[in-house]
Amino acid sequence: MRIELDGGAHLLAEGDSAFFAGGVPHRWWTDDAPARLLVVKETVRPGHGMGPSLQDR
């Protein structure tokens, strides 16, 4: 699967993840190969921040 973020294309392999802020222009596609994609969207309420990151643990 390929993902384009802000004009730069990146190849994602099985098990890879892509994290980016909302509002970033993006698109994704495959090169004629079947793929499964799981999209998780986080909603942050004003005044609640983004929560702890994995680096904070």
C-alpha positions in Angstrom: 0.0 0.0 0.0 1.2 3.5 -0.7 0.3 6.6 1.1 0.9 10.2 0.0 1.2 12.9 2.7 1.8 16.5 1.8 3.0 15.5 -1.7 5.5 12.8 -0.6 4.6 9.1 -1.3 5.7 6.3 1.0 5.4 2.6 0.6 3.9 0.8 3.6 4.6 -2.9 4.1 2.6 -5.5 6.0 2.3 -4.4 9.7 3.4 -0.8 9.1 1.6 2.2 10.5 1.2 5.8 9.5 0.3 8.5 12.0 -0.4 12.1 10.9 -2.4 15.0 12.2 -5.9 15.8 11.0 -6.1 18.2 8.2 -2.9 16.9 6.4 -3.7 16.3 2.7 -3.4 12.6 2.1 -4.5 9.7 -0.1 -3.7 6.0 -0.2 -3.8 3.3 -2.9 -2.5 -0.1 -3.9 -0.6 -1.2 -7.0 -3.3 -3.8 -8.1 -2.8 -5.9 -5.0 -5.6 -6.7 -2.5 -5.1 -4.9 0.8 -6.8 -4.4 4.1 -6.7 -1.1 5.8 -7.7 -0.2 9.4 -8.3 3.5 10.0 -8.5 4.8 13.6 -9.6 8.4 14.1 -9.0 10.0 17.5 -11.2 12.8 18.6 -9.6 15.2 21.0 -11.9 17.4 23.1 -10.8 21.0 23.6 -8.8 21.3 26.8 -8.0 17.6 27.0 -4.8 17.4 25.0 -3.6 14.4 23.1 -3.1 12.1 26.1 0.1 10.2 26.9 2.3 9.0 24.1 4.2 5.7 24.1 7.4 7.6 24.8 5.9 8.9 28.1 5.6 5.3 29.4 
